[in-house]
Amino acid sequence: MKKTVLEELEKIVGKENLSAKIADLYVYGFDASIHHKNADAVVRPANTQQVSEIVKLANRTRTPVIPRGAGTAMCGHTVPLKGGIVLDLTRMNKIKEVRVEDLYCVVEPGVIYDKLNAVLGKKGFWFPTTPGSGEACTIGGMVVTNASGMRAIKYGATRDYVLGLEVVMPTGEIIHTGTRTLKNSSGYQIDRLMVGSEGTLGVVTEITLKLAFKPKASAMTLAAFNSLFDAGKCVSNIIARPLMPSAIELMDSVCIKAVNKCMNVGLPDVAAICMIEVDGHPVAVEEELKIVEEIAKQSGATFTEASRDKKRIDYWTYARKAIMPSLSRYGEKFVSVALADDMSVPISKVPDAVVAFQKIAEENGVVIGTYGHSADGNLHTKMLVEPNSQDSWRRGERAVGQIFDKVLELGGTVTGEHGVSITKAPYMKKERADSLETMRRIKKALDPKNIMNPGKIFDWEGSIIQYLRYPAFLEQDPGDAPQPSECEPKAYSR
Ligand SMILES: Cc1cc2nc3c(=O)[nH]c(=O)nc-3n(C[C@H](O)[C@H](O)[C@H](O)COP(=O)(O)OP(=O)(O)OC[C@H]3O[C@@H](n4cnc5c(N)ncnc54)[C@H](O)[C@@H]3O)c2cc1C
């Protein structure tokens, strides 16, 4: 990056909020994905005006800009593929207004999900989308990935709560979309276009969110199955009853074994578990718990336990949340990576999907753990790969292709909540073949110089196992991973 650009950035944000140090550029080259690439500069703006000036400068100098919240995205979203400026928005973290009587709040993009809910909860309200990363992820990141979570079946995704946005466009111009009213038919719904744009169409600098009423009671049933197919069937049987759960989390035997081994949580060692949550008025919750138990047993559950005790429910939820890190300790040589990790299928296809994933894993000689927010058909698979083995990565990549082909055959999507960026790009192109050109035209119209998070989504070419954060392909495809002499050896050998 030219020295003059760095000097101008320093004038905008001040010396203490700009870095071009190799250690910072290396750290900001990661998110929670398998990818890595160094940034050229990291800036931490304090307000919309500064964001606008940074983007104007980037536009003038054709420098890539990569907006970044907490960096918890799992597909390479914040990895600066073409270098450029990583725009860290976590200093913009004010909750500006909470108007419960009007059912909305206004926040800056760097507000953390759990922190917002801590404030709303005191007033009897919440923003209920419940991403698994809620302790860390920011509202800005959630908006542009259309994040959701285990409660989407009942409460929807982030897009269902966005009433309006302030956006710095790729020219640096500041625009306001949407309203602060619950209804709005006033022209193009540009806020909807920004939802899911993954930092490629502008920088979201303020968000108006609709509030939901917090349920008065909730309870959970843990149901154990000797067949993964039966567990999947239980999900669609509950929905078809009809009964609206607030969540159903499914775990297969690989995930159960991993959390039992790593966290010693003592979950039943069976083929699959469903954790079924219901919420609402206390009387309705009691009635629904009984129906859930009945359906689980009819679907083949060999064991059920219902609980209204918050401590017990938190314990099960803790075990569920421990899946991802625990899988990395499933076997000595493996790490768990986000590959094919976020597909969604029609609810009735959950049993076919989970069984197919296991078969694909066996055929390719890879270990796959399947779990997910199965109530709305959203499944997560984590693949265990040997990080230094090219063969292991190639087998993983082959399995990913087969999994996504199966998902599309079942009428699903390659990503229910995490988004596309790099890791899903080739498969999303298959899924959206007839609308890719429209997406490209929108991008070109709004960002003709292609400065906003370039090289992602429809712009990505080639294999998903490029720009790996692991050293397997370092000789063939180094990206600009730092050499050992440039940084801490410990960081390099991760
Ligand atoms: C353990 C774990 C569990 C997870 N569970 C879930 C889950 O249940 N549901 C789910 O949906 N996701 C989940 N995720 C993925 C991730 O947390 C979400 O996508 C989250 O919304 C990302 O928020 P972030 O602040 O970390 O954004 P980042 O990772 O920093 O950025 C994500 C994308 O948004 C862009 N961006 C960020 N802020 C802005 C802004 N203000 N303006 C414009 N663009 C911006 C970035 O350029 C990038 O493309 C999980 C991740 C982890 C690590």
The ligand as an SDF file (V2000), in Angstrom:
LIG
                    3D

 53 58  0  0  0  0  0  0  0  0999 V2000
  -18.8080  -20.6560   17.0720 C   0  0  0  0  0  0  0  0  0  0  0  0
  -19.5830  -19.9980   15.9710 C   0  0  0  0  0  0  0  0  0  0  0  0
  -20.9520  -20.1830   15.9090 C   0  0  0  0  0  0  0  0  0  0  0  0
  -21.6960  -19.5730   14.8940 C   0  0  0  0  0  0  0  0  0  0  0  0
  -23.0440  -19.7460   14.8800 N   0  0  0  0  0  0  0  0  0  0  0  0
  -23.7960  -19.0850   13.9710 C   0  0  0  0  0  0  0  0  0  0  0  0
  -25.2130  -19.2130   13.9770 C   0  0  0  0  0  0  0  0  0  0  0  0
  -25.8060  -19.9310   14.7930 O   0  0  0  0  0  0  0  0  0  0  0  0
  -25.9090  -18.5240   13.0480 N   0  0  0  0  0  0  0  0  0  0  0  0
  -25.2870  -17.7190   12.1210 C   0  0  0  0  0  0  0  0  0  0  0  0
  -25.9740  -17.1010   11.3200 O   0  0  0  0  0  0  0  0  0  0  0  0
  -23.9570  -17.6030   12.0810 N   0  0  0  0  0  0  0  0  0  0  0  0
  -23.1810  -18.2510   12.9820 C   0  0  0  0  0  0  0  0  0  0  0  0
  -21.8230  -18.1110   12.9410 N   0  0  0  0  0  0  0  0  0  0  0  0
  -21.2000  -17.2800   11.8920 C   0  0  0  0  0  0  0  0  0  0  0  0
  -21.0060  -15.7950   12.2910 C   0  0  0  0  0  0  0  0  0  0  0  0
  -20.8920  -15.6650   13.6730 O   0  0  0  0  0  0  0  0  0  0  0  0
  -22.1360  -14.9040   11.7920 C   0  0  0  0  0  0  0  0  0  0  0  0
  -22.1270  -14.8640   10.3860 O   0  0  0  0  0  0  0  0  0  0  0  0
  -22.0680  -13.4520   12.3000 C   0  0  0  0  0  0  0  0  0  0  0  0
  -23.2160  -12.7820   11.8930 O   0  0  0  0  0  0  0  0  0  0  0  0
  -20.8470  -12.6840   11.8490 C   0  0  0  0  0  0  0  0  0  0  0  0
  -20.7720  -11.4980   12.6260 O   0  0  0  0  0  0  0  0  0  0  0  0
  -19.3710  -10.7530   12.8280 P   0  0  0  0  0  0  0  0  0  0  0  0
  -19.6050   -9.5280   13.5990 O   0  0  0  0  0  0  0  0  0  0  0  0
  -18.3670  -11.6930   13.3820 O   0  0  0  0  0  0  0  0  0  0  0  0
  -19.0430  -10.3880   11.3310 O   0  0  0  0  0  0  0  0  0  0  0  0
  -17.6480  -10.5720   10.5600 P   0  0  0  0  0  0  0  0  0  0  0  0
  -17.2190  -11.9880   10.5960 O   0  0  0  0  0  0  0  0  0  0  0  0
  -16.6730   -9.5750   11.0460 O   0  0  0  0  0  0  0  0  0  0  0  0
  -18.0950  -10.1660    9.0800 O   0  0  0  0  0  0  0  0  0  0  0  0
  -19.0150  -10.9260    8.3710 C   0  0  0  0  0  0  0  0  0  0  0  0
  -19.2880  -10.2770    7.0250 C   0  0  0  0  0  0  0  0  0  0  0  0
  -19.9550   -9.0700    7.2250 O   0  0  0  0  0  0  0  0  0  0  0  0
  -19.2290   -7.9580    6.6820 C   0  0  0  0  0  0  0  0  0  0  0  0
  -19.4580   -6.8720    7.6320 N   0  0  0  0  0  0  0  0  0  0  0  0
  -19.2920   -6.9000    8.9810 C   0  0  0  0  0  0  0  0  0  0  0  0
  -19.7350   -5.7390    9.5060 N   0  0  0  0  0  0  0  0  0  0  0  0
  -20.1800   -4.9880    8.4650 C   0  0  0  0  0  0  0  0  0  0  0  0
  -20.7520   -3.7000    8.3670 C   0  0  0  0  0  0  0  0  0  0  0  0
  -21.0020   -2.9470    9.4300 N   0  0  0  0  0  0  0  0  0  0  0  0
  -21.0760   -3.2230    7.1320 N   0  0  0  0  0  0  0  0  0  0  0  0
  -20.8600   -3.9850    6.0270 C   0  0  0  0  0  0  0  0  0  0  0  0
  -20.3250   -5.2050    6.0740 N   0  0  0  0  0  0  0  0  0  0  0  0
  -19.9970   -5.6940    7.2790 C   0  0  0  0  0  0  0  0  0  0  0  0
  -17.8390   -8.4360    6.5190 C   0  0  0  0  0  0  0  0  0  0  0  0
  -17.1720   -7.7930    5.4550 O   0  0  0  0  0  0  0  0  0  0  0  0
  -18.0550   -9.9070    6.2250 C   0  0  0  0  0  0  0  0  0  0  0  0
  -18.3310  -10.0730    4.8670 O   0  0  0  0  0  0  0  0  0  0  0  0
  -21.0450  -18.7560   13.9150 C   0  0  0  0  0  0  0  0  0  0  0  0
  -19.6620  -18.5750   14.0040 C   0  0  0  0  0  0  0  0  0  0  0  0
  -18.9320  -19.1830   14.9950 C   0  0  0  0  0  0  0  0  0  0  0  0
  -17.4530  -18.9540   15.0400 C   0  0  0  0  0  0  0  0  0  0  0  0
  1  2  1  0
  2  3  1  0
  2 52  2  0
  3  4  2  0
  4  5  1  0
  4 50  1  0
  5  6  2  0
  6  7  1  0
  6 13  1  0
  7  8  2  0
  7  9  1  0
  9 10  1  0
 10 11  2  0
 10 12  1  0
 12 13  2  0
 13 14  1  0
 14 15  1  0
 14 50  1  0
 15 16  1  0
 16 17  1  0
 16 18  1  0
 18 19  1  0
 18 20  1  0
 20 21  1  0
 20 22  1  0
 22 23  1  0
 23 24  1  0
 24 25  2  0
 24 26  1  0
 24 27  1  0
 27 28  1  0
 28 29  2  0
 28 30  1  0
 28 31  1  0
 31 32  1  0
 32 33  1  0
 33 34  1  0
 33 48  1  0
 34 35  1  0
 35 36  1  0
 35 46  1  0
 36 37  1  0
 36 45  1  0
 37 38  2  0
 38 39  1  0
 39 40  1  0
 39 45  2  0
 40 41  1  0
 40 42  2  0
 42 43  1  0
 43 44  2  0
 44 45  1  0
 46 47  1  0
 46 48  1  0
 48 49  1  0
 50 51  2  0
 51 52  1  0
 52 53  1  0
M  END
$$$$
